[in-house]
Amino acid sequence: MAAPGSRSEPPPLPECSYAVSRPVYSELLFQQRHERRLQERRTLRDSLARSCSCSRKRALGVLKSLLPVLDWLPKYRVKDWLLSDVISGVSTGLVGTLQGMAYALLAAVPIEYGLYSAFFPILTYFIFGTSRHISVGPFPVVSLMVGSVVLSMAPDERFITPSSNGSALNTTMLNTVNTEARDAARVLIASTLTLLVGIIQLVFGSLQIGFIVRYLADPLVGGFTTAAAFQVLVSQLKIVLNVSTKNYNGVLSIIYTLIEIFQNIGNTNLADFIAGLLTIIVCMAVKELNDRFKHKIPVPIPIEVIVTIIATAISYGANLEKNYNAGIVKSIPSGFLPPVLPPVAMFSEMLTASFSIAVVAYAIAVSVGKVYATKHDYTIDGNQEFIAFGISNIFSGFFSCFVATTALSRTAVQESTGGKTQIAGIISAGIVMIAIVSLGKLLEPLQKSVLAAVVIANLKGMFMQVCDVPRLWRQNKTDAVIWVFTCVMSIILGLDLGLLAGLLFGLLTVVLRVQFPSWNDLGNIPSTDIYKSTKNYKNIEELKGVKILRFSGPIFYGNVDGFKKCIKSTVGFDAIRVYNKRLKALRRIQKLITKGQLKATKNGIISDAGSSNNAFEPDEDIEDPQELDIPTKEIEFQVDWNADLPVKVNVPKVPIHSLVLDCGAISFLDVVGVRSLRMIVKEFQRIDVNVYFASLQDHVIKQMEQCGFFDDNSRKDIFFLTIHDAILYLQNQVKAQEGQDSILETITLMQDCKDPLELMEGKMAQEELDVQEEAMRSLAS
């Protein structure tokens, strides 16, 4: 018996068989014998009345969906969960405090505002969120996107003020940056952006369009976050080196920043560089130990907190700012700021960027939330998550915060330390509040390079996504190309334009895959009702005179031409060209008959030499060739076109009499697709090839009915439930036709007999043929 948790191979499928006896069903016959369920159609008034009706149970359900805390909090198991949530909340709060300060550097705002951003969003998500495990707060990618908007709207150049330096006799003017005014402006921009992002998320959630995140495929998100990690690395590298550069934004900004960093690398502050490098090495090493021994260590080692305490103590004891000119935090005000209404007049300047930030922040939070929801067997509501983060960002915007989502590392800490519910989130917010109120002064000697190094150390997971590219290339080359394209474009164009470029490229690949779907020429596995591709399988039988085509995709205006090319490749000829060539041959034959060089009889055409060619018979059902805009007279004869013709016209041979289209993989049709199918049926009928449809879904047939597909030439009896139904029907038709042809041939021989014995034998033969004809009729029925 296998050990618990071990993976064992599934038992082999036993050999078995089945036999089914049923009629050959066309769609028409099936609907006649099996009554359809009537679909209830509601009027607009009925729908509105039902949606607006209210009961106590429904009102309670709506209230719980809007306020999920009312659903899970009464079920909270204090004895089982409270201790785990407390331990998890304390651990997450310590990490969140440090990450909030570090990510404030990415958002280009003073460090204390990172603490606010790690505190306020948790309060509202506790009430409105549906995930039990995510830790709400700043995230490096989103913080960097916020910082790009802040730096573009409030660059240093806008706050330069001239100042004098020197004695009264020798005075020089220096340009200095008014950091107080600059920081105040940047905080105002960041909070205004947060408010706008929250409004957009709330609107999206209220309109129930959480599905928008589905268009951010995993390869696209992977490439985008990897590019964002690279941008974060470059932005923090100059802080680790303590090298001053200009604030670049837009296309190629990261390249310009790297160039300037290396140009000024000679000005590196060794104290900041050594502190940052040691922090990166220690944090990454301990995080690796946490991951490797996570089953043995009850609580992950909070290495960021430990490193921060040690670095702060060293910086304070060695007075690194004074002795080595190290860059330190300097001032962290204690307490909270009063709420302020952000200036909505700035919305127009940041509207485009806010859309991308709103979608990216939501996508990251939902993707992380779904991972832990699946692991712990519960579900999250995507639309409610939009509402929860919208309200959280609107609330945070009034308290000078920047946009919040969730951080992967912080959420992993909350879950791995035993967090069960958002009670752990509230406790972590309490730890952050303690840091805001009373611990800010203690962190003032901390070097900024240490905070930047903490940010860089947390990027390892995003950089490791590069290892997914070879796997994606083996599994699906299109997804691998999307990953690489999004990553490269996000690095070159910037995060907002790069995300847009990746999204458009991903949609383009979907359009191309729909426009050029796969198709197969099918054959029958002998003695079964299974039909497989003739290219992929051996020992496939193809019914003589019948071609089967499977088209795997919708038929619409974008791929109609491709669908027609697939049909031409399958049958081996162009129906329109065949028809045109036949018309040309018939015109020449008519001219020869008019000149007396050919003679038309009921037994065929007799030339001057007395040779008989190609039996011609009056044709009353042939269509007017004017439908193809080919000027010609009405054709009165039908020819065996696969035989030699008495005129020199190269008419392509048509080796089939039927074409079966397997439509089981067709998901929808538009008006152009339906019209094209009608023309295909008509074009093949003109050259004596019947077209049949198999395995159509009911809603596709309904679309064809609504678009006027059915007429005298296209009836429902050419539609079959399966391919095998269509093939059995064709086999019966061929047998019935062969029997009728043999009967007609025998009757003709009897009429030509003159000898009484021959007449008697003919009469006996006629009786036998009558019996055969009756048998063939019963077979055909």
C-alpha positions, 0 to 999 in steps of 0.5 A: 500500500502506498504511503500517505502523500506518495504519488502512485501511477494510476492503474491501467485502463481495463480493455473493454468494448461497447456496442450501440444500436441506434438510428442514423440521426440527422439533426432534423430526424433527431429533433423530430424524435426527441422533443427539445426543452422549451427555454423560458424567455423573460421580458425586461420587466420580469428581469428587473422585477426579479433583480429588484425583489428583496427578501430577508435571506437575500438582503443578508446574502447581499450584505455578507457579500459586500461586507465579508467580515460579517460572514467569517468573523462570527465563525472565528475559532478563538481557541484554535486560531487566535494564538497562530494569528498573534504570532503571524501578525507580530512577524508580519508587522515587523517585516511590514514596518521595514518594507514600508520604509524601504518601498517609500524610496521607490515611491519617491516620498519620505520614509515615514509615508511608507509606514502610513501605507503599511498601516491604513489599507489593512484597516479597510481590507479587514472589513471588505476583503475576501482573502484570509491570508494576503498581507495588504500594503506596499509592493515594489512593482506598484511603488516603482510605478507610483514613483515614476508618476511622482518623479515625472510630475515633481522633478528636482528641477522644479524646486531649485532655489538660488543661494549665495555662498562666500563673503560680501566681496566674493559672492557666488550663487549656488542652485540648491533643491528645496527638499521640503517643498519637493517632498510635500509636493511629491506626497500630495501627488502620490496621495492624489494618485492613490485616491484616483486608483482607488476610485477606478478600482471601486468603479471596476468592482461595482460594474462587475468587470473583475474579468479584466485581469484574465487578459493579464496572462501568467507569461505576461505578468511574469515578464512584466514583474521581471522587468519591474524587478530590474527597474527596481534594482537599478533605482536602488543601486544608486542608493546603495552606492550613494551616487546622485543621478538625474531622475529619468522617466519615459522611454529608455529611462533605465538605460540613461540611469545606468549610464549615469550611475557608471559615469559617477561610480567613482563617487561611491560612498564606501560605507554605504556600499559595504553596508548595502552589500553585506545586507544583500548577502546576509538577507539572501542567505538567510532567506534561502535557509528559511525556504530550505528548512521551512518544515523544520523552522516553526517561524521564519527568521525575520532577517530584515528586522535583525539586520536593520537593528544591527545596522542602526546600532552600528550607524549610531555608534560609529556616527557614519553620517559625520565620519563617512558622509553616509546617507541616513534616514535622518528624521522620522516624525512620530504620530499620524497626520490629519486626513487631507483631501487630495487636489482632484484637479491633478486627476487629468495629468495622471489618468492614464498611469492610474489605469495601469497601476489600478489593474496591475495592483489588482492583478498581483493581489488576486493572483497571490490570493488565489494561490493561498485560497486554493491551498487552504480550500476556500474561494475569493471573489474577484469583483469584491477584491476590486471593491476592497482594494478600491475602498482601501486606496480611497481611504488611504489617499486621505492619509497621505499614503501611496497605492497598496496591494500585497507583497509576495514575501510579506504574504508568505511570512503571514501564511507560513507563520500560521496566519489563519484570517485577517486577524493576523493582518490587524495585529500586524497593523498594530505593530506598524502603528507602534513603530509610527508612534514611538519607534520612529526616532530610534530608526533615524540613524539607519542608512538608506543603503540598508533599506535599499539592500532590503528591497533588492534582497526581496527581488530574488523571487521575481528574478528567478522567473527568468528560469521559467522561459526555457520551460515555457519554450518547451511547452508553448513557444507563443507564451515564451515569446509573450514573456520575453516581449513584455519583459523587453518592452517594459525595460525599454519603454517603461512599466506603463507603456511596456504593460500596454505593449505586452497586453496588445501583443498577447491579444495579437497572438490570440487573434492570430491563433484564432485566424489561423486555427488547426485543421485536419483531413480525417479518416476512419479507424477500421471497425469503429466510429472513431475518426482521426487525422490521416497525417498522424495515424497509420491504417486509416481508411478513407471512404471512396469519394468522400472527404472529411475536414475538421476545422478547429476554431470559430468561423468569422470574418477574420478567418473565412479565407483561411477556412476556404483554403483548408477546404481546397487543400482537403478536396484537392481542387477549387470548386469555382475554377472547376465550375468555370472550366465546365462552363467553358467546355459546354460552350464549345460543345454547343458550338460544335453541335450547332455546326453539326460536328457533334450530335446530341442523342439520349445515349450521348454525343455522336461525332462525325466519325460515329464515336460516342462520347460522354452521355448527355442528358437533359438537365432541368436542375442546373443553376444559372451560371450568371450567379458567378457573373459568367456570361453564357447561355443556358446549359442543357446537358450534364456530362460525366466530367471525369471521362475524356471530353470531345473538346480541348478544355482542361477541366479539373477532375473531381474525385469526390461526390461528398464533403463532410465538415466536422464542426464540433470545434466551431464555437461561434459563427458570425454573419460573414461566416454563415454567408460563406458556408452558404456559398460553399454549399452552393459552389460544391452543389453546382459541380455535383458534390454534396456538403454535409455538416456533423457535430454542430452545437445547438447554439451554432445551429441557432445562429445559422437559423437566425442568419438565414442559412437554411433554404431549399438547397441547404436543409437540416437533413444535411446536418448530422449528430456525428461524423459516423452518422453522416458516413453511414448515411452516405454509404447507404446512399451509394449502395442504393444508387448502385442498385438503381443504376443496375436496374435501369441498365437491365431494363434498357437491355430488355427493351432492346431484345427481339428474341422471345427467349430473350424476352422471357429471360428478360422478364425473369430478370425483371422480376428478380430486379423488382425484388432487388429494387424493393430490397434497396428501397427498404435499405435506403429507408 
